[in-house]
Amino acid sequence: MSERPIRRVLMTGDTVGGVWTFTLELARALQPHGVEVMLAAMGGEPNPAQRACAAEIGNLRLVTSSFKLEWMENPWHDVEASGDWVLALEREYAPDVVHLNTYGHCMLPFRAPTLLTAHSCVLSWWSAVRGPEPLPMSWCRYRGEVECALRAVDMLTAPSKTMLRMVGEAYGTELPPCRVIPNGRDASRFRPATKEPYVLAAGRLWDEAKNIGAVARAARRLEWPVYVAGEACDHAGQSRDFLGCRVLGWLGESELAGWYGRASVYALPARYEPFGLSALEAALSGCALVLGDIPSLREIWGNDAVFVDPCAEDALAQALAALISDAPRREDLARRGMERARQFTPERTAQEYLNAYQWLATTRRVACAS
């Protein structure tokens, strides 16, 4: 049976963090292939800077909502309502493939074949961040919903081998056909500038997995200032203080790129990070990387970063101080990191997803014909 080109993809996503970046970058990279994308975004309305970024992408149609996601507090009424909304969008848009970046919608009766990308999940987060502490009973429904989601989709992808393994271990269910497709970022958006003597960290400051609190505590022992960028308040309105750091707050992509470009060192001593888009952006910007010594970051960065035990704050402070005092090593590490980072292109990501979409569409047609 001859292949029919993929022309339309319906994606689900959110406005909260890395998934937003992923969906926009992928949509942009699919444009030269003649693929149109409808993005159904949940988790809160995008801010003006996010809307402006989306508006720049000619093949992207953004539709937004304030529906809660399955990992938020008391989400299930919203998940059900957003499911009806997404199904209505599929009927209107008639996509060739539905690309799900949310677990809560995988069991809907879509007409098109479905692909789920596991960017992260609560159970693997909990295992990495809280260790032996038992998962609260309040997450039992979430666990069951994700198990059903993994059985319902036609294909599962993840940005790293580590994340794919963690999903299998966390839910203990038979997985559909799987592919590892690393994320990518456009190098032209992240350029080195004249380097200045400071350390940068970025991400959701309230997320224990990012471990930015450890960077703040290490800052008191360093000769250079430490800047942290990101939202300090979580969705429940709880915030954290980062004494010792200079807090920049949430920054738009171009503004954050400027801070990356001038930073000499980027610190992400993460306890849990399925891929690490911020580390990729920092490396493309010529920063030397100091990362948490966890399997996913080892997988992505090999020997081209400094790795520290996320639980050993003395080791983090020592590693940062050592790079601050050793310019040749810092510059060599930044060069190697940039070379590795340039392998993770959005074109590569888009081509691999396009191959996956084509496989799904062809397999569905063959199954229907038989």
N, C-alpha and C positions, 0 to 999 in steps of 0.2 A: 504493500500500500504506500503510495507516494506521500511525502510529508507536506502538510499544509502549513504555511508560515504562521507563527504566533503574531497576532496583531493587537490583542487587548488583554490586559492583566488587571484583575481587581485585587488590590492589596488591602489588608487590614493593618493597622498600626496604632501608634500612640504619639503623644506630643511631649512625653515626659523625659526621655533621655536618649540613649544610643539607638533605639529602634527608629526614632524620628530621623536621625542622621542616616541610618542605613537605608530607609525607604526612599528618601530624597536622592541619595547618591546612586542607588540602583536605578531609580526611574530616569535620572539624568543620563546614565550610561546606556540605558536601553533605547534612548531616542535615536541614535544612528542606525539601529536595527529596525526602525519603523514600528516600534511597539509603543502603544498608548497605555497609560497607567491611570486608573482611578484609585486614589488612596482614601480609604475610609478611616479617618483618624479619631481616636477616642482618648479618654483620660483627661479631658479638659480642652478648652478652646486654645488654639495656638496664639502666641503673642504676636505683636506686629512684626517683629524681626523674623519670626518663623514664617509668617504669611508671605513676607517679602521674598524670602529664600525660595519658597514653593512657587511663587508667581514667576520666577525666573526660568522655570523648567517648562519648556514649550509643550512637551507631550504629557504633562501631569495635570490631572483634574483632581483637585483637593476638595473633599467633602468632610465636614467636621462635626463634632458633637461633644457633649460633656459627659457621656456615659462613662461610668466607672469600669475599670479593668478587673479581671478576675483576681488579681493579687491585692486589690485595695480593700478597705474596710467595708463590710456589709455590701458586697458588690452584686449579689445574684439577681436581684430585681433588674438592675441596669444591664447585666449580661444578657438576660432574657430579652429585654426590650431592644438592646442593640443588635441582637441576633435577627429580630424581625426587620430592623433597619438595613442590615447588611444583605439579607435575602432580597429585599426590595431593590437594593442597588444592583444586585446581580441580575435580576430580571430586566431592569432598565438597561444595563450596560452590555449584557450578553458577552462576558469575557471568554477567552479561550482557556484560561487557567485562573483559579483563585489562589493567591499567595497569602497565606495566613501568617501573621506575626503576633497573633494572640491565641491562647489556648482555648478560650471560652467559646469560640465559634466553629470549632472543627467538626462538631457533630451535626451541623445544620445540613439540610438536604439540598446541597448545591447541585446544579446541573453540570457545571464544569468540573474537571478534575482538580484536586486540592493538593497543595504543597504547604507544609508547616515548617517554618524556621524556628528552631529552639534557641533563642538568644540568651535566655537564662531561665531559671525557675526557682520557686520558693524552696523546694526540698533540697536542691543542690546548694543553694545559698545558705540554708540553715545548717547543713552538714559542714560546710566550710567555715562558717562564721561562729556558730554556736556549739559545734563539735558534738560531744556526747549528750548534751542537754536534749531531752525528748521534744519532738515537735508537738506543740499544743493541739489539743483536740479540735480547736476552732479551725484548724487547717485540714481536717479530714475531708470535707467536701471538696476543697481545692485539689487534694491528692486524687480523689476519685474522678474529678472532672478531667484532670490532665491525663490520667490513665486511659480514660475513654477517648480523649482527643488523639492520643498516640495511636490507638487502634483504628480510628475513623479515617485518618487522612491517607491519601494515596502515596505520598512521599514525605520523608522527614529530612531536613537539612540542619546543619549546625555550623558555626563559624570556626570550630576547632575540633580535632579528634577528642580532646579532653572533654569538651561539652557534650559531645555525642555519647561518650562513655558514661559520664555522670548521669545523663538522662536515663540510660538503660539501667544503671545501678539503682537510681532513686525510685523508679516506678515498677521495675520488675515485670514488665509486660513485653509481649512480643512486638517488635518494632516493624513498621513498614519498610520498603526499600529506602535506604539511607545514602546521603552524600554529605561530605564535608566540603563546604564552600567558604573559604576565608573572606572576610570583609575587605573592602578596599577604600582608599581615599584619593582624591584628585590632588596630585603633588603640586599643581599650579596654585592651589589655594593656601598652601603652607610653605612659605619660603624663609630660609634663614636671613636674618638681618645682622647688623653689628651686634655681637653678643655682649651682654651686660652681666655684671656680677650679682645674679640672683637665682634662686631656686623657685620653680613653679610647680604647683599641683592643681589639678582640676577634676571636677566631677560632682556628683551629688554629695555635698559635704555631710549630709545627715546619714548617709548609707554606711553602716559599719563595715561592709565589704570593701569599700574603697580605702578605708583605714587612714583617712586624711588627718584624723586626730593625732595619729602617731607622727605625722610630718610636722604638725603644729608644735608638739612637745619637743621634737628634735630641733626645731628652729631656735630655741633658746640657747642652744649650744653651738650655733654656727656663726661664722664671721659674716656671712652674706645674709641679706634679708630673704624671707620666704613669702611668696605670694600664693594665695589659694583662690581659685575661681570656681563659682558654682552656687547653687541655691543652698542656703543653710537651713531652711524650714522644710520639713517633710509634709505629706498631705494631711496630716493631723494637726498641723500648725506648730509642731514641736521644733525648736531650733537648738543649735549647739554653738558654744563659743569656741573660738580658735585663737586664744591668747598666744601672743608670740608671733603670729602671722599677720600679714597685711591682707585683709579679706577684700576681694574685688567684686563679689557678688556674681549674679548671673551675667554672662557676656554673650553677645551675639557671635556668630561664626567669624566674621571678619575682625572684630575686636579681639577675640580670643587668639586668632591667628597672629595678630601683632604681638601679643604677650609671649606666645610660643617662639616667635621668630627672634625675640631679644633675649629669651631665657637661655642660660648656659646649661642648666641641669633641670630635668623633669623627674619628679618623684611620684611613684604610684606603688606604694608598698602593700598592694591589695591582698586581702585574704581570699577573695573570690572575684574572678574576672574571666568570663568565658572567652573573650577575645582581647579587648582593650583598645577601643578606637582612640581614646585620648593619647595613649602611648604611641600609636601609629602617627597621629597628627604631630605630636611633639618630635618624633624622630624625623619626619619629613621636614620639620622646621630647624633641624640641626641641633637638637638638644641631646646631651648625654642622658641615658636612661638609668634610673635606679628603681628597680621593680621588686614586687613581692616574689619570693621564691616559691611559686606554685606551678603545677604542671602545665597549665594552659599558657602562661607567660613564657615558660621555658620552651614550650613547643613553638611559639611564634618567634621568639627572639634569639634562641640558640645561645651563642657566646657573645652576642653583640649588645649586652646590657650588663649592669651590675645587679646581682640578685641578693636580696636580704630576707631573712626569716621575718614574716610579718609580725610575729609576736615578740621579736627581739628589738626593742626600741633603741637600745645602746648600739646594736649593730647598724641600724639605720642611720643614726647620728654619725657614727664612725665612717660609714660608707660615703655619706654626703660630704663630711669634712675632708676625707681623703681626695675626693674629686675636686673640691674647691681649691685645695692646695697643690694640685698636680695638673697644670694646664695641658701639657702634652698628652697625658693619658685621657683627659677629658675630651680633648679635640679628636683624638683617635677613636674613642668610643662613639662620639657623635658622628664621625664620618662613616664608621661601620654600621651604625644604626640606620643612618640615612640610606645607605646602599641596600640594606635588607628591606627597609620600609618601602622602597620604590618597586619591590616585587609585588606589593599588595595594591594593585591598581583596580579602579572601578571597572575598567574594560574587561579585565580578567574575571571579576565577580559577575558582571553582566553576561559574559559569554557562557560561564558555567551555569548560571541560572537559566539562560535561554536554552541551553542543552537539556536541562532538567525539564523545563516547560514543554519542549518539543517531545521528549520521551513520554511525558505524561499524556499529552494530547494524542500522540500516535497510539500509545497503549490503550487508551480509552476507546479510540475509533476501532482498533482491531478487536477489542473485547465486544463492542456493540455489533460489529459485522459478523462475529461468530455466533 
